[in-house]
Structures are given as structure tokens and as C-alpha cells.
Amino acid sequence: MATTADFRNGMCIEYNGQLVTIVQFQHVKPGKGPAFVRTKLKNISTGRILENTFSSGVKVTEARVEHRPHQFLYKDDMGYHFMNSETFEQMSIQEQLVESPDLMREGQEVDLVYHVDSETPLMVNLPQFVVFEITYTEPGVRGDTSSTNSLKSATIDTGATIMVPLFIEQGERIKVDTKERSYVERAKE
């Protein structure tokens, strides 16, 4: 059992008979009344985000999960295929369990989150930052500098579209935050 004081982003708990992960939480201590924790929870089976408020100190059941390293192999009609990096066993996962599947490329290392009690895969987590090459973007206009806050769309080598600053050109390598699906910086070679 865990309490609201143990909450952290990515923590997996049982809520209303379902497994959910904590996407975001905030401890609130108002001037009047008891403290509480405002949370955003993601239902693992449906992918739906729900908001809930817990009273401070409430006990919740923490789900036992394991992060296991896997390598993404390929995608076909059966789903996404992964190989365990330790045992070399292969398995296929349905698309709804993969967070941002269009940001995965063949051979990429990912974490598969397993529910320990039932030995079932719950979700696929990509690394926080991944380097991609820009395959297409409109050319920048003279006078656009790095201090400009304007963005344009760019297609990366996996086919996904990311918003990038105006000064980024086709063929450049950029670092992308996979959780926010946003441009971070130019990749350092």
C-alpha cells in the first residue's frame, strides 16, 4: 500500500478496479480545509485520461510493474514486434499499448512495462529524447533567427510530423522530446 505522499509521475496504481498510471499530480494545501492531491490518471487499457482528487494521506494500492528492455524490430498486420534484450524472446504488441508509435524506428531500444502479477505487457515507453533527421521542411526565410518563437512543421525520418523553429533546415538532425512530441535542440554530433 502507498499513500498520496508517495505519488510520482509514471507510478502505476489500481483505481476503481483498473490499472492507471499517474501522468501528473499536484499537492494542494489550501489556507482553509484539509490538504488534497489533484491528479491526472491515464487508464492503461483504454488510454483515456481522467482527473481525480485524492484526500491527502489516502492509501492506494500500487500495482507491481517491471520495466524490461526490448528492441523494436518491425510492424506488420499482427502489431508491433519487439525482442527482449536479455532473453532474445520475440513478442508482438497491439498499437494501443505503444505511446507515440510514429516516433519509433526499427532497432530502437524501448522499455516494456509488465504487470508482475499477471505477466502481461501494459505499455511501451520510448526513451525521453531521441535524435531524428529532418527529411522534409519548408526552407527558412531570410531574417529568421534562433530567437524567433515561430514554428513550422517538419517531417522526420520515421514519417512523423514535428513542429520546429523556422531556422531548422532539411537534412539537419534534431533532438525530440518523445513525451511532449516537441523539438528540443539541434543534435550535437
C-alpha positions, 0 to 999 in steps of 0.5 A: 500500500502507498499513500498520496505522499508517495505519488510520482509521475509514471507510478502505476496504481489500481483505481476503481478496479483498473490499472492507471498510471499517474501522468501528473499530480499536484499537492494542494494545501489550501489556507482553509480545509484539509490538504488534497492531491489533484491528479491526472490518471491515464487508464492503461487499457483504454488510454483515456485520461481522467482527473481525480482528487485524492484526500491527502494521506489516502492509501492506494494500492500500487500495482507491481510493474517491471520495466524490461528492455526490448528492441523494436524490430518491425510492424506488420498486420499482427502489431508491433514486434519487439525482442527482449534484450536479455532473453532474445524472446520475440513478442508482438504488441497491439498499437494501443499499448505503444505511446507515440508509435510514429516516433519509433524506428526499427532497432530502437531500444524501448522499455516494456512495462509488465504487470508482475502479477499477471505477466502481461505487457501494459505499455511501451515507453520510448526513451525521453529524447531521441535524435531524428533527421529532418527529411522534409521542411519548408526552407527558412526565410531570410531574417529568421533567427534562433530567437524567433518563437515561430514554428513550422512543421517538419517531417522526420525520418520515421514519417512523423510530423514535428513542429520546429523553429523556422531556422531548422533546415532539411537534412539537419538532425534534431533532438525530440522530446518523445513525451511532449512530441516537441523539438528540443535542440539541434543534435550535437554530433 
